[in-house]
Amino acid sequence: MAECEVCGNDYDMAFYVETQDGSRHAFDSFSCAIHRMAPICEHCRTRVIGHGVEADGQWYCCAHCAREAGKAGIVDRV
C-alpha cells in the first residue's frame, strides 16, 4: 500500500507517477494527481489538464487565455 501525497489516504490501489527528473509521486486518485502535477493557467488560474498552450515558458489552458495575457500569434487551430 502507498500513501497519497495529496490527501494522505493509505490505499492498496495507489499508483505512482515518475517525472522526467526522476522524482516519484504516489496518488490514490487522478484527482489528487491533477491537483499536484498539473500546471496552472497563468491567466485564469485553472488547472491545465489537456494539451494547453505554452508560450515563453508559461502555461495557459487555451489560446484565448494566452492572448489575454499578451501572447501574440497563439491560435487554437491552424
PyMOL CGO cylinders between C-alpha atoms (Angstrom):
from pymol import cmd
from pymol.cgo import CYLINDER

trace = [
    CYLINDER, 0.00, 0.00, 0.00, 1.07, 3.57, -0.59, 0.3, 1, 1, 1, 1, 1, 1,
    CYLINDER, 1.07, 3.57, -0.59, 0.01, 6.84, 0.99, 0.3, 1, 1, 1, 1, 1, 1,
    CYLINDER, 0.01, 6.84, 0.99, -1.33, 9.52, -1.35, 0.3, 1, 1, 1, 1, 1, 1,
    CYLINDER, -1.33, 9.52, -1.35, 0.91, 12.57, -1.08, 0.3, 1, 1, 1, 1, 1, 1,
    CYLINDER, 0.91, 12.57, -1.08, -2.05, 14.94, -1.50, 0.3, 1, 1, 1, 1, 1, 1,
    CYLINDER, -2.05, 14.94, -1.50, -4.79, 13.60, 0.78, 0.3, 1, 1, 1, 1, 1, 1,
    CYLINDER, -4.79, 13.60, 0.78, -2.82, 11.12, 2.89, 0.3, 1, 1, 1, 1, 1, 1,
    CYLINDER, -2.82, 11.12, 2.89, -5.08, 8.15, 2.12, 0.3, 1, 1, 1, 1, 1, 1,
    CYLINDER, -5.08, 8.15, 2.12, -3.24, 4.85, 2.59, 0.3, 1, 1, 1, 1, 1, 1,
    CYLINDER, -3.24, 4.85, 2.59, -4.68, 2.95, -0.37, 0.3, 1, 1, 1, 1, 1, 1,
    CYLINDER, -4.68, 2.95, -0.37, -3.98, -0.54, -1.73, 0.3, 1, 1, 1, 1, 1, 1,
    CYLINDER, -3.98, -0.54, -1.73, -4.68, 0.60, -5.31, 0.3, 1, 1, 1, 1, 1, 1,
    CYLINDER, -4.68, 0.60, -5.31, -2.50, 3.71, -5.26, 0.3, 1, 1, 1, 1, 1, 1,
    CYLINDER, -2.50, 3.71, -5.26, -0.40, 4.43, -8.33, 0.3, 1, 1, 1, 1, 1, 1,
    CYLINDER, -0.40, 4.43, -8.33, 2.87, 6.20, -8.98, 0.3, 1, 1, 1, 1, 1, 1,
    CYLINDER, 2.87, 6.20, -8.98, 3.84, 8.93, -11.40, 0.3, 1, 1, 1, 1, 1, 1,
    CYLINDER, 3.84, 8.93, -11.40, 7.52, 9.33, -12.22, 0.3, 1, 1, 1, 1, 1, 1,
    CYLINDER, 7.52, 9.33, -12.22, 8.64, 12.66, -13.64, 0.3, 1, 1, 1, 1, 1, 1,
    CYLINDER, 8.64, 12.66, -13.64, 11.42, 13.42, -16.11, 0.3, 1, 1, 1, 1, 1, 1,
    CYLINDER, 11.42, 13.42, -16.11, 13.73, 14.47, -13.29, 0.3, 1, 1, 1, 1, 1, 1,
    CYLINDER, 13.73, 14.47, -13.29, 13.30, 11.03, -11.70, 0.3, 1, 1, 1, 1, 1, 1,
    CYLINDER, 13.30, 11.03, -11.70, 11.09, 12.04, -8.77, 0.3, 1, 1, 1, 1, 1, 1,
    CYLINDER, 11.09, 12.04, -8.77, 8.29, 9.60, -7.94, 0.3, 1, 1, 1, 1, 1, 1,
    CYLINDER, 8.29, 9.60, -7.94, 4.85, 10.59, -6.64, 0.3, 1, 1, 1, 1, 1, 1,
    CYLINDER, 4.85, 10.59, -6.64, 2.14, 8.38, -5.10, 0.3, 1, 1, 1, 1, 1, 1,
    CYLINDER, 2.14, 8.38, -5.10, -1.56, 9.12, -5.54, 0.3, 1, 1, 1, 1, 1, 1,
    CYLINDER, -1.56, 9.12, -5.54, -4.82, 7.38, -4.70, 0.3, 1, 1, 1, 1, 1, 1,
    CYLINDER, -4.82, 7.38, -4.70, -6.82, 9.06, -7.50, 0.3, 1, 1, 1, 1, 1, 1,
    CYLINDER, -6.82, 9.06, -7.50, -6.42, 11.00, -10.72, 0.3, 1, 1, 1, 1, 1, 1,
    CYLINDER, -6.42, 11.00, -10.72, -7.99, 13.98, -8.94, 0.3, 1, 1, 1, 1, 1, 1,
    CYLINDER, -7.99, 13.98, -8.94, -5.13, 14.09, -6.44, 0.3, 1, 1, 1, 1, 1, 1,
    CYLINDER, -5.13, 14.09, -6.44, -2.56, 13.60, -9.23, 0.3, 1, 1, 1, 1, 1, 1,
    CYLINDER, -2.56, 13.60, -9.23, -4.04, 16.51, -11.20, 0.3, 1, 1, 1, 1, 1, 1,
    CYLINDER, -4.04, 16.51, -11.20, -4.11, 18.67, -8.10, 0.3, 1, 1, 1, 1, 1, 1,
    CYLINDER, -4.11, 18.67, -8.10, -0.41, 18.11, -7.50, 0.3, 1, 1, 1, 1, 1, 1,
    CYLINDER, -0.41, 18.11, -7.50, 1.02, 17.72, -11.02, 0.3, 1, 1, 1, 1, 1, 1,
    CYLINDER, 1.02, 17.72, -11.02, -0.98, 19.82, -13.50, 0.3, 1, 1, 1, 1, 1, 1,
    CYLINDER, -0.98, 19.82, -13.50, 0.30, 23.29, -14.35, 0.3, 1, 1, 1, 1, 1, 1,
    CYLINDER, 0.30, 23.29, -14.35, -1.90, 26.30, -13.57, 0.3, 1, 1, 1, 1, 1, 1,
    CYLINDER, -1.90, 26.30, -13.57, -3.04, 28.65, -16.34, 0.3, 1, 1, 1, 1, 1, 1,
    CYLINDER, -3.04, 28.65, -16.34, -1.18, 31.96, -15.98, 0.3, 1, 1, 1, 1, 1, 1,
    CYLINDER, -1.18, 31.96, -15.98, -4.32, 33.90, -16.93, 0.3, 1, 1, 1, 1, 1, 1,
    CYLINDER, -4.32, 33.90, -16.93, -7.42, 32.27, -15.42, 0.3, 1, 1, 1, 1, 1, 1,
    CYLINDER, -7.42, 32.27, -15.42, -5.65, 30.11, -12.80, 0.3, 1, 1, 1, 1, 1, 1,
    CYLINDER, -5.65, 30.11, -12.80, -7.46, 26.88, -13.76, 0.3, 1, 1, 1, 1, 1, 1,
    CYLINDER, -7.46, 26.88, -13.76, -5.54, 23.58, -13.85, 0.3, 1, 1, 1, 1, 1, 1,
    CYLINDER, -5.54, 23.58, -13.85, -4.30, 22.67, -17.33, 0.3, 1, 1, 1, 1, 1, 1,
    CYLINDER, -4.30, 22.67, -17.33, -5.32, 19.03, -17.76, 0.3, 1, 1, 1, 1, 1, 1,
    CYLINDER, -5.32, 19.03, -17.76, -5.45, 18.96, -21.56, 0.3, 1, 1, 1, 1, 1, 1,
    CYLINDER, -5.45, 18.96, -21.56, -2.75, 19.91, -24.03, 0.3, 1, 1, 1, 1, 1, 1,
    CYLINDER, -2.75, 19.91, -24.03, -2.79, 23.55, -23.03, 0.3, 1, 1, 1, 1, 1, 1,
    CYLINDER, -2.79, 23.55, -23.03, -0.64, 26.22, -24.66, 0.3, 1, 1, 1, 1, 1, 1,
    CYLINDER, -0.64, 26.22, -24.66, 2.94, 27.05, -23.73, 0.3, 1, 1, 1, 1, 1, 1,
    CYLINDER, 2.94, 27.05, -23.73, 4.31, 30.48, -24.62, 0.3, 1, 1, 1, 1, 1, 1,
    CYLINDER, 4.31, 30.48, -24.62, 7.59, 31.95, -23.42, 0.3, 1, 1, 1, 1, 1, 1,
    CYLINDER, 7.59, 31.95, -23.42, 7.87, 29.31, -20.70, 0.3, 1, 1, 1, 1, 1, 1,
    CYLINDER, 7.87, 29.31, -20.70, 4.40, 30.00, -19.30, 0.3, 1, 1, 1, 1, 1, 1,
    CYLINDER, 4.40, 30.00, -19.30, 1.37, 27.66, -19.47, 0.3, 1, 1, 1, 1, 1, 1,
    CYLINDER, 1.37, 27.66, -19.47, -2.18, 28.58, -20.45, 0.3, 1, 1, 1, 1, 1, 1,
    CYLINDER, -2.18, 28.58, -20.45, -5.30, 26.42, -20.64, 0.3, 1, 1, 1, 1, 1, 1,
    CYLINDER, -5.30, 26.42, -20.64, -6.16, 27.74, -24.13, 0.3, 1, 1, 1, 1, 1, 1,
    CYLINDER, -6.16, 27.74, -24.13, -5.13, 30.20, -26.83, 0.3, 1, 1, 1, 1, 1, 1,
    CYLINDER, -5.13, 30.20, -26.83, -7.70, 32.73, -25.60, 0.3, 1, 1, 1, 1, 1, 1,
    CYLINDER, -7.70, 32.73, -25.60, -6.03, 32.96, -22.18, 0.3, 1, 1, 1, 1, 1, 1,
    CYLINDER, -6.03, 32.96, -22.18, -2.59, 33.23, -23.80, 0.3, 1, 1, 1, 1, 1, 1,
    CYLINDER, -2.59, 33.23, -23.80, -3.80, 36.11, -25.98, 0.3, 1, 1, 1, 1, 1, 1,
    CYLINDER, -3.80, 36.11, -25.98, -5.46, 37.79, -22.99, 0.3, 1, 1, 1, 1, 1, 1,
    CYLINDER, -5.46, 37.79, -22.99, -2.09, 37.61, -21.24, 0.3, 1, 1, 1, 1, 1, 1,
    CYLINDER, -2.09, 37.61, -21.24, -0.50, 39.40, -24.19, 0.3, 1, 1, 1, 1, 1, 1,
    CYLINDER, -0.50, 39.40, -24.19, 0.97, 36.47, -26.12, 0.3, 1, 1, 1, 1, 1, 1,
    CYLINDER, 0.97, 36.47, -26.12, 0.79, 37.13, -29.86, 0.3, 1, 1, 1, 1, 1, 1,
    CYLINDER, 0.79, 37.13, -29.86, 0.18, 34.63, -32.64, 0.3, 1, 1, 1, 1, 1, 1,
    CYLINDER, 0.18, 34.63, -32.64, -1.37, 31.91, -30.47, 0.3, 1, 1, 1, 1, 1, 1,
    CYLINDER, -1.37, 31.91, -30.47, -4.33, 30.09, -32.05, 0.3, 1, 1, 1, 1, 1, 1,
    CYLINDER, -4.33, 30.09, -32.05, -6.33, 27.02, -31.05, 0.3, 1, 1, 1, 1, 1, 1,
    CYLINDER, -6.33, 27.02, -31.05, -6.49, 25.73, -34.63, 0.3, 1, 1, 1, 1, 1, 1,
    CYLINDER, -6.49, 25.73, -34.63, -4.46, 26.32, -37.75, 0.3, 1, 1, 1, 1, 1, 1,
]
cmd.load_cgo(trace, "trace")
